[in-house]
Amino acid sequence: MKRRALYPGTFDPVHYGHLDLMKRACELFDEVIVGVYEHRFPSKSILFPVQERITMIKNALNGQDNITVLSYSSLTVDFARQIGAKIIIRGLRVFSDFEFEFRLALANQRLSPEVENVNLMTREQHTFLSGTIVREIASLGGDVSSMVPPNVAQALYARFNDEDAADFNRPVPLRD
């Protein structure tokens, strides 16, 4: 029996912290499904449409063989059951994440007791990363090249400069 895990998130945008967790999860589980959440009624602003986020993740993973990237718009535990995942993976960056993740795990357990929640601690160099921080830095022209893969940086700079990412080939904009 294959051990299938779900790593859910908005991934708006995917950054090196996310990718590190995806790759580490691949070492623990036979198959990892990256679930890109498509908000029907977003409670936070989303920069990239779901299909674009999926493409960015796939390009950044560069053919990792035991990862599949799919979108979903239901409860995460319902999506886990739908794809046959018995494990939901979540990341922990800093201590303040613990309370939120603990409550989320308890809610998931109440809704779907057969699905386990596994939290992986981020690597130290990624503890400051979040999609919000990456978007804010990129929106102000800051250098995000150490935080996201090149394809994601290109898409961010193109988005904030109202250009097509495929045509964006100038040097990365830097600000003091």
C-alpha positions in Angstrom: 0.0 0.0 0.0 1.4 3.4 -1.0 1.8 6.0 1.6 0.2 9.1 0.0 0.4 12.5 1.7 -1.2 15.8 0.9 0.7 19.1 1.2 -2.0 21.8 0.9 -1.6 25.5 0.6 -2.2 28.6 -1.5 1.5 28.7 -2.6 1.0 32.4 -3.7 3.8 32.3 -4.7 5.7 29.1 -4.0 9.0 29.8 -2.3 12.1 27.9 -1.3 10.6 27.0 2.1 7.6 25.3 0.4 9.9 23.5 -2.1 12.1 22.3 0.7 9.1 20.8 2.6 7.9 19.2 -0.6 11.2 17.5 -1.3 11.6 16.4 2.3 8.1 14.9 2.3 9.0 12.9 -0.8 11.7 11.2 1.3 9.1 10.2 3.9 6.2 9.2 1.7 5.7 7.2 -1.5 3.7 9.9 -3.1 3.1 13.6 -2.3 0.2 15.5 -3.7 0.7 19.2 -3.6 -2.8 20.7 -3.2 -3.1 24.2 -4.5 -6.1 25.8 -2.8 -8.4 27.7 -5.1 -10.3 30.2 -3.0 -13.9 30.5 -4.0 -14.4 33.2 -1.4 -10.9 34.4 -0.7 -10.3 35.7 2.9 -6.9 37.0 1.7 -5.8 38.6 -1.6 -4.5 36.1 -4.1 -1.9 37.4 -6.6 -1.7 34.5 -9.1 -4.6 32.5 -10.5 -4.5 28.8 -9.5 -3.4 27.5 -12.8 -0.4 29.9 -12.8 0.5 28.8 -9.3 0.4 25.1 -10.4 2.6 25.9 -13.4 5.1 27.7 -11.2 5.3 24.8 -8.8 5.7 22.2 -11.5 8.5 24.3 -13.2 10.3 24.8 -9.8 10.1 21.1 -9.0 11.7 20.3 -12.3 10.2 16.8 -12.7 10.3 15.4 -9.1 8.9 12.0 -9.9 6.7 11.3 -6.8 5.0 14.7 -6.6 1.7 15.5 -8.3 0.3 19.1 -8.3 -3.5 19.5 -8.3 -5.9 22.3 -7.4 -8.8 21.9 -5.1 -11.5 24.2 -3.6 -13.1 22.0 -1.0 -12.3 21.4 2.7 -8.7 20.1 2.8 -9.8 16.9 4.6 -12.4 16.2 2.0 -9.8 16.6 -0.7 -7.4 14.3 1.2 -10.1 11.6 1.3 -10.9 12.2 -2.4 -7.3 11.6 -3.5 -6.7 8.7 -0.9 -4.2 10.6 1.2 -4.1 9.5 4.9 -1.7 12.3 5.9 -1.8 16.1 5.7 1.6 17.8 5.8 1.9 21.2 7.2 5.0 23.3 7.9 6.1 25.0 11.1 8.3 28.0 10.7 8.3 29.8 14.1 6.7 29.2 17.4 3.7 31.4 16.6 2.8 29.0 13.8 2.3 26.2 16.4 -1.0 27.5 17.9 -2.6 28.0 14.5 -1.4 24.6 13.2 -2.5 22.9 16.4 -6.0 24.2 16.2 -6.1 23.4 12.5 -5.0 19.8 13.2 -7.7 19.5 15.9 -10.4 20.7 13.5 -9.2 18.4 10.8 -9.2 15.5 13.3 -12.8 16.3 14.2 -13.9 16.4 10.6 -11.9 13.4 9.4 -10.3 11.3 12.2 -8.8 8.8 9.7 -6.5 11.5 8.3 -3.4 12.3 10.3 -1.7 15.7 10.4 2.1 15.8 10.3 4.0 19.0 10.8 7.5 19.4 9.5 9.8 22.0 10.9 11.2 24.3 8.3 14.9 24.6 7.8 16.5 27.5 9.7 17.3 29.5 6.5 13.6 29.5 5.5 12.0 30.5 8.8 11.3 34.1 7.7 9.7 33.2 4.4 6.1 33.6 3.7 4.1 34.3 0.5 3.1 37.6 2.0 6.7 38.7 2.6 7.8 37.6 -0.9 4.9 39.5 -2.5 5.6 42.6 -0.5 9.3 42.7 -1.3 8.7 42.0 -5.0 5.9 44.6 -5.2 8.4 47.2 -4.0 11.1 46.1 -6.5 13.2 44.3 -3.9 15.4 41.3 -4.8 13.6 38.0 -4.1 16.0 35.8 -6.0 17.2 34.1 -2.8 13.7 33.4 -1.7 12.0 32.0 -4.8 13.1 30.0 -7.9 14.0 32.1 -11.0 10.7 31.3 -12.8 8.7 32.6 -9.8 10.8 35.7 -9.5 10.3 36.4 -13.2 6.5 36.0 -12.8 6.5 38.3 -9.7 8.4 41.1 -11.4 6.4 40.8 -14.5 3.1 41.0 -12.5 4.2 44.1 -10.6 5.4 45.7 -13.8 2.2 44.7 -15.7 4.2 42.7 -18.2 4.0 39.2 -19.6 6.3 37.0 -17.5 7.5 35.1 -20.6 8.7 38.4 -22.1 10.4 39.6 -18.9 14.1 39.3 -19.4 15.6 42.4 -17.9 17.9 42.2 -14.8 16.1 41.8 -11.5 15.0 45.2 -10.2 16.8 46.1 -7.0 16.0 49.0 -4.6 18.2 50.4 -1.8 
